[in-house]
Amino acid sequence: MFLRLTFLFAQLFLIGIISAQEKAFHLGGAAMFTNPWILNQNNFGTLDGFNNPFARGSELDYSIKVSGSFGLVGGYNITKRHGIQFGVLFEQAGQKYHGDVYQEDATSSSSYPVEVKRNVKLNYLRVPLLYKFDLKPKSRSLSKKMNYFFALGPQLGYLMSVYENVTIAQEGIGNNLAGIPESDKFRKVDIGLCIENGVQFFVNNNVYLSTGLNLYFGLIDINGEAIRDLQYYSNNDVKYRPSYNFTAGINFGVHYLFISREYY
């Protein structure tokens, strides 16, 4: 699917080069407030210190994580409505978890709850390549400075760094869980589908502001090979299940449109 989408966008780009007097380039900066998730939890030996086998395979509750991204965005308008958009973005993904896990008392048959918190931070360099559709008015005027846009396409991510913190009963237990370095717990490359939609407000014929909703759906397992081999899955699963990145965000951008006099 990723290769097919990339081939399609390459075709659109070539068509735009040989067509239309409406083509134009745009370049700008973008920032985004994000709510990242890791779909399907694997605890990676986080709870190995508990003496109950069921507790060691438990899943923690998901907590809402607020993060962000920033970078450069550019594009090529094949026509006034159709174009290609690309970017280079630094983004922090990951997940927060929390919950009470029951530890058995060694001196009696009773058990007691122990609070566990886990915070995973995955720092990515993201490169989206999107088809972009602008629902623009035919001409600019004071009453026609805003238009709707929609973008869709593949996004490649490279994992630059990993940070993981686990707290059990208010005490940190370090990051080298299960004897595996953080860098080996997650795959270096992430590939997924990116969707954007929102509005653009033109300050003048060349400068415009944008804001909208951004969704990212990871398509490949983000867990590293070393973790997959250990098969750290929960009691609710009978076999290993892959984990995927998912991110919802609100983006903001400032862009400059390089155009000829004949563009409008």
N, C-alpha and C positions, 0 to 999 in steps of 0.2 A: 504493500500500500504506500509506504514512504517513497519508494522509487518511482511508482506511478505518478504520485502527486508532484514530485520533483521534475519528472519529464514533462508533465503537463504545463508547469509554470515556465519551464525553459522554452517550450513551444510558444506560449503567449508572449514571452519576452522577444523572441525572434520576429513574431508577427508585428509587434509594436515598432520594431526598428525600421521595418520597410513600409509602414503605414502611417497615415494620418498626420496632419499638421497640429494635432491636439496634444501630442506627447509633451511631457514635462518631467522634471526631476524634483524630488523634495528631500530635504534633510533636516533633522532636528534631534532634540533630546526628549527622553521619556522617563517617567518614574511611575511606580505602581505600588499600591498597598495591597498585600496579598494575604490570603488565608490558605496555607498549604496543608495537605493531608498525605499520609502514606496509607493507601488502601490495602487492607489485609495485614494484620499485625503479626510479626514474628518477634518473640522476645529475646532471641539471641543469647540465651543463658543468663539474662538479667536476674532471674529468680533462683539461680542454682544454690544460693545460700540457705534456702528453706529446706527443712527436713522432711516435708511432705511431698511425695512425688507429684501429686495432683497440683499442689501449689507451685511447683517448679515449672509446670506447663501452663500456668494460668495466663489469661490475657488481662491487661490493665484497661481501664476506661480511657477513651480518647478525650483530650482536652483541646480547646480552641487555641490555635497558634496564630499570632499576627506577625507578619514579616513584610518584606518588600523587595523591590528590584529597581534598577536604574541602568541607563545606557543610551546608545545612539540608535536612531531609526532613520532609514532612508527608503526611497522608493522611486519607481519609474512609472509614470502614468502613460499607458498605451493610448488611451483616449481619456476624455474628461470623466468617464465613469469607470473604466476598467484599468487595473494596473497591478504591478508587483510591489510588494513591500518586504523589506528585510531589516534585520537589526542585530546588534551585538549588545547583550544585556547581562548584567551580573545579578544573580537572584539567589536568595536563601530559601530553600525548601526544608522539608523535614516534618516532624510531628512531636507533640507533647502528649504524655500519658500520665495517668495517676490512678490510684486505687488502693484498697485495703486487701492484703493477702494474709491468710491465716497461717500462723506458725504454731506447731504443736509444742506444748510444754513438755520438756524432757522428764520432769518429775511427776507428771500426772497425765491423765487421759484427756485433759482439756486443751483448748487452743485459744489464741488471742489474735486480734487483728494487728497488722503492721502496715503502716503507710508507706507506699512506694511511689516515687516520682521518676519519670524518665523524660529527658529532653534530647531529641535528635536534630542536629542542624546539618543540612547538606548545602554547601555553597557551590552553585553551578555557574558556568559561562554558557548562556543560551544564545542560539542563533536561529531565529524564526525565518521562514521563507513563505510568504503568504500571498494568495490572490486577494486583491482588494477591490471592492465595489463601492463607488461613491454615488449616492443619489443626489445629484446636484441640480440646481436651477439652471436654466439656459443662459442666464446673464446675471451679473452681480448688481445688487442695488442695496439700499439701506434696509429693505424689508426681506432681502434674500441673502443674508450673510451666513446662514447656518444650514448645514446639510448632514444627512445620515450617512454612516459608512458601515461596511461589513467586511471582515477579512477572515480567511480560512486557509490553513495549510500546515505542513510539517514543521516541527521544531526539533533541533538537535541540541543536546545539552552535554557539556563536559564537566564532570565532578572535579572541582578544584581542591576542596578540603572537606573534612568531616569533623564534627564535634559532637560528642555524646556524653551526657552527664546523668548519672543515676543516684538517687538518694533513697536509702532504706532506713526508716525510723530516724529521719533527720540527719543521717550520716552518709556522706558520699562514699561510694565504693570504688571509685576510679573508672577509667574508660576502657581498659583492656579486658572487656568481658569475654568469657569463654576462651581466654588465651589467644585471641585473634586481634591484631591491631585494627584500629578504626578504619584505616585506609583500605583494608581488605574486606570489610563487611559489606561494602556497596560497590556496584558496578560503576566503572569510570564513565561510561557513555549511557545517556538516556535519550530515547527517541519517542516523540508523541505527536499529538494533534493539537494545534492552537486555534482558538476561535476568538475573534474580537468583534464587538459592535458598539457603536456610540455615535457621538455627534462631533462635528467640526465647526468652529466659529472663526470666520475670516475677519481679522483686524483690518487688512487691506487686501489687494490682489495677490500679494506674495506671502504674507505672514498669517498663519492660522493656529488656533489652539484646538486641542482635541481632548476628549474624555470619554470613557466608556467602560464596558465590562470585558474582562479577559478571562478565558477559561483554557486550562491546559489538561489534557488527558494523556498520561503516560501509556505507551503501548508495549513496553518491554519490562521484564523483571529487573528491579533496581538492586536486588540482593546480590552480593558477591559470590563467586564460585566457592570460596571456603565456607561460607555460611550455608549454602545450599547443600554441600556435602555433609554438614553436621546434622541437617534435618531438624533444626530448632523450630518446630511448629507447635501449636497449642493443643490442649486436650480436646478442643472442639473439632480438630481435623484428624483424619486418618492417614493423610499423606501431605507432603509439602505443597504449599500453595504460594505462587509468586506474589510479590508486592509491587504496587505501582504508585507513581507520583500523580497527584491531582492537585491543581491549584485554581482558586477563584480569586480574582482581583479587580480593582478599579484603577484604571490607568489615566495618566495625565501627560500631555505632551505639548511642546512648542515646535513648530515646523516652519521652514522657509521653502517656498515653491519657486523654482527657477523656470521661468516661462518666457515666451516671445510675446510681442505685442499682439499677435494674431490669436493668442490662446483663448481669449474670452470673446 
